[in-house]
Amino acid sequence: MAIAGFITKTVSAGAVLVMAFATPLAADDADFTPADIEEAYKEAMAKSDASIIAKHYADDAVLFVPNGTKVSGRAAIEDELARGYDTSTRQLKESTVKVTGDDQEAALTWEWVLEIKPHGGRTETLRGRSLHYWVNGDDGWQVVYDMYQTY
């Protein structure tokens, strides 16, 4: 599916405003595009399953995390994501995704609010921003670079 212009999804406290070219696809749909990553994260959080997200990363993808760590490769990125799911429950509360590009490359910016409840602890709210670089290749759309910050 070609991406032209902007695709924007905003989710806030259950209300959804969508200005997009298609309805959201299931996370395992062969027509998955960068704009569908938000739904994949929701599914991964609900199931505490990092593989739902990791499968959308290229084998040699790189994740830059706020503490300065560089995580390289799909397997290592999945391990990094799984550590969070192993120690807490997570829920995406608000999210704005913008994608621009064409049918081969896309840049995605994402602002989000996440509720994290450590097992046996109090709920914390984390706000953040992400920047993904996606490439559409033989295996479909995949994240090549992912960088995020929290504030």
C-alpha positions in Angstrom: 0.0 0.0 0.0 1.5 3.4 -1.0 1.7 6.1 1.6 1.2 9.5 0.3 1.0 12.7 2.4 0.2 12.3 6.0 -1.7 9.6 7.9 -2.7 10.7 11.3 -4.4 8.7 14.1 -5.2 10.2 17.4 -6.4 8.1 20.4 -7.4 9.7 23.6 -9.4 8.1 26.5 -11.2 5.8 24.1 -12.3 8.4 21.5 -10.7 7.9 18.1 -10.3 10.4 15.4 -8.8 8.9 12.2 -7.8 10.7 9.1 -6.3 7.8 7.1 -6.5 6.0 3.7 -7.7 2.7 5.1 -9.2 1.1 8.2 -6.7 -0.3 10.7 -5.3 -3.7 9.8 -4.7 -6.6 12.1 -1.1 -6.6 13.4 -0.4 -9.9 11.5 -2.0 -8.7 8.2 0.2 -9.0 5.1 -0.7 -5.4 4.2 0.7 -4.0 7.4 2.0 -0.4 7.0 3.8 1.9 9.4 0.5 3.6 10.3 -0.6 0.3 11.8 2.2 0.1 14.5 0.0 1.8 17.1 -2.5 -1.1 17.0 0.3 -3.6 17.1 1.7 -2.0 20.3 -1.8 -2.1 21.9 -2.1 -5.8 21.1 1.4 -6.5 22.4 0.7 -4.7 25.6 -2.6 -6.4 26.1 -1.0 -9.8 25.6 2.4 -8.9 27.2 4.0 -10.3 24.0 7.0 -8.4 22.6 7.2 -10.6 19.5 4.1 -8.8 18.2 6.1 -5.7 17.9 9.5 -7.2 17.1 8.3 -9.0 14.0 7.9 -5.5 12.4 11.7 -4.8 12.8 14.3 -5.6 10.2 16.8 -8.3 11.2 19.5 -5.6 11.4 17.3 -2.9 12.9 18.7 -0.5 15.5 16.8 0.9 18.5 18.2 3.9 20.3 16.9 4.2 23.9 16.9 7.3 26.1 19.8 6.2 28.3 22.1 6.2 25.4 22.0 2.5 24.8 22.0 1.2 21.2 20.1 -2.1 20.7 21.0 -3.9 17.5 19.0 -6.6 15.7 15.5 -7.9 15.9 16.2 -10.5 18.6 17.9 -8.0 20.9 15.1 -5.5 20.4 12.5 -8.1 21.3 14.5 -8.9 24.4 14.6 -5.2 25.3 10.8 -4.8 24.9 10.1 -8.1 26.7 11.9 -6.9 29.9 9.2 -4.2 30.3 6.4 -6.6 29.7 7.9 -9.1 32.2 8.0 -6.5 35.1 4.8 -4.5 34.5 1.5 -4.1 32.7 1.3 -1.3 30.2 -1.5 0.5 28.5 -1.3 3.1 25.7 -3.6 6.0 26.8 -3.0 8.6 24.2 -1.3 8.5 20.9 -0.7 10.6 17.8 1.0 8.9 14.8 2.1 10.8 11.7 3.6 9.0 8.7 5.1 10.6 5.6 6.8 8.9 2.7 6.1 6.8 -0.4 5.6 3.2 -1.1 9.2 2.3 -0.4 10.3 4.5 2.5 8.5 6.2 5.4 9.3 8.3 8.4 7.0 8.0 11.4 6.7 10.4 14.3 4.7 9.3 17.3 3.8 11.1 20.5 2.3 8.9 23.2 1.2 8.6 26.8 1.7 5.2 28.5 0.5 3.9 31.8 2.9 1.5 33.4 1.9 -0.5 36.5 4.9 -2.4 37.9 3.8 -5.8 39.4 2.9 -5.0 43.0 3.5 -1.2 42.5 1.7 2.0 41.8 0.7 3.1 38.3 3.1 5.6 36.6 2.5 7.8 33.6 5.2 8.0 31.0 5.1 10.5 28.1 7.3 10.1 25.1 8.1 10.7 21.4 9.3 8.2 18.9 10.9 8.5 15.4 10.9 5.4 13.2 12.5 5.0 9.7 10.7 2.3 7.7 11.6 0.5 4.5 9.2 -1.6 2.3 11.2 -4.6 1.0 10.7 -8.2 0.2 9.4 -8.9 3.8 7.0 -6.0 3.7 7.2 -2.8 5.8 9.9 -3.0 8.5 11.4 -0.6 11.0 15.1 -0.1 10.3 15.8 2.7 12.9 13.8 3.5 16.0 14.6 6.3 18.4 12.5 7.5 21.4 12.7 9.9 24.2 10.6 10.2 27.4 9.7 13.4 29.2 
